[in-house]
Amino acid sequence: MSGQAIAADVLLVVAVLIVAVSIVGLLVMHTVYRKVHYLTPVSLVAPLLVAVAVTIRSGYAENTGQTWLAVAIMAVAGPILCHATVRAARIRERGDWRAIDNLDATRELP
C-alpha cells in the first residue's frame, strides 16, 4: 500500500468521524438553533476532506474535477440552507423572523 493510499484512507476516516460526531451533536441538542451548528462540519468540512482524498487517490482526473465542483456547490449552498432553516424556524415560533426578544413588540423596528 502506497503512502498516497494511506493518506487518502486517513482523510476518509477523519471525514467519517466528523460526520459521526456531528450526528451525536444533532441528537443531543434540543433546539433547532443549537442543532444547526452541527450541520457545518457535515456540509463543508467532511466533503472537503473527501475531495482531498479523491485528489490524492486519483490525481487530476475528470472525477476529481467533478468532486471539487460538488464541494464548491455545497460550500455555497450549505450556509444558505442553514440560514433558511433557522429563519423558517424563527417564523414558525414567533410569526416573524425580525422579532427581537429584548424590544417591546409594539415598538417599530428601524
C-alpha positions in Angstrom: 0.0 0.0 0.0 1.4 3.4 -1.0 1.7 6.5 1.1 -0.9 8.2 -1.1 -3.4 5.4 -0.4 -2.8 5.6 3.3 -3.1 9.4 3.3 -6.4 9.1 1.4 -7.7 6.5 3.8 -6.8 8.6 6.8 -8.7 11.6 5.4 -11.7 9.4 4.7 -11.7 8.0 8.3 -11.4 11.6 9.7 -14.4 12.6 7.5 -16.4 9.7 8.8 -15.5 10.6 12.4 -16.5 14.2 11.8 -19.9 13.1 10.5 -20.4 10.7 13.4 -19.6 13.4 16.0 -21.9 15.8 14.2 -24.7 13.2 14.3 -24.3 12.8 18.1 -24.4 16.6 18.4 -27.6 16.7 16.4 -29.2 14.1 18.6 -28.1 15.7 21.9 -29.1 19.3 21.2 -32.7 20.3 22.0 -33.4 23.3 19.8 -33.1 23.8 16.1 -30.9 26.8 16.7 -28.3 24.6 18.5 -28.7 21.7 16.1 -27.9 23.8 13.0 -24.3 24.4 14.3 -23.6 20.7 13.9 -24.5 20.8 10.2 -21.5 22.9 9.1 -18.9 20.1 9.7 -21.2 17.7 7.7 -21.8 20.1 4.9 -18.4 21.6 4.5 -15.5 20.0 6.4 -16.3 16.3 5.7 -16.8 16.9 1.9 -13.6 18.9 1.7 -11.7 16.0 3.3 -13.3 13.6 0.9 -12.4 15.8 -2.1 -8.8 16.0 -0.9 -8.8 12.2 -0.5 -10.1 11.8 -4.1 -7.5 14.2 -5.4 -4.7 12.3 -3.6 -6.0 8.9 -4.8 -7.0 9.8 -8.4 -4.7 12.7 -9.2 -6.1 15.4 -11.6 -8.7 13.4 -13.5 -12.3 14.1 -14.6 -13.8 12.7 -11.4 -11.6 14.9 -9.3 -12.9 18.0 -11.0 -16.5 16.8 -10.5 -15.8 16.2 -6.8 -14.4 19.7 -6.4 -17.4 21.1 -8.2 -19.7 19.3 -5.8 -17.7 20.6 -2.9 -17.9 24.2 -4.2 -21.7 23.9 -4.7 -22.0 22.5 -1.1 -19.8 25.4 0.2 -22.2 27.9 -1.3 -25.5 26.2 -0.7 -24.7 24.9 2.9 -24.7 28.3 4.7 -27.7 29.5 2.6 -29.7 26.4 3.6 -28.8 26.7 7.2 -29.8 30.4 7.2 -33.1 29.5 5.6 -33.8 26.7 8.1 -33.2 29.0 11.1 -35.3 31.7 9.5 -38.1 29.3 8.9 -37.9 28.0 12.5 -38.0 31.6 13.8 -41.0 32.4 11.6 -42.8 29.3 12.9 -42.1 30.1 16.5 -42.7 33.9 16.5 -44.6 34.6 13.3 -41.9 37.0 12.0 -38.2 36.4 11.6 -37.4 40.0 12.7 -39.0 39.6 16.1 -36.5 40.6 18.8 -36.9 39.3 22.4 -35.4 42.4 24.1 -37.7 45.0 22.4 -41.3 45.8 23.0 -43.4 44.2 20.4 -45.3 47.5 19.7 -42.1 49.5 19.1 -41.3 49.9 15.4 -38.0 48.4 14.2 -35.6 50.5 12.2 
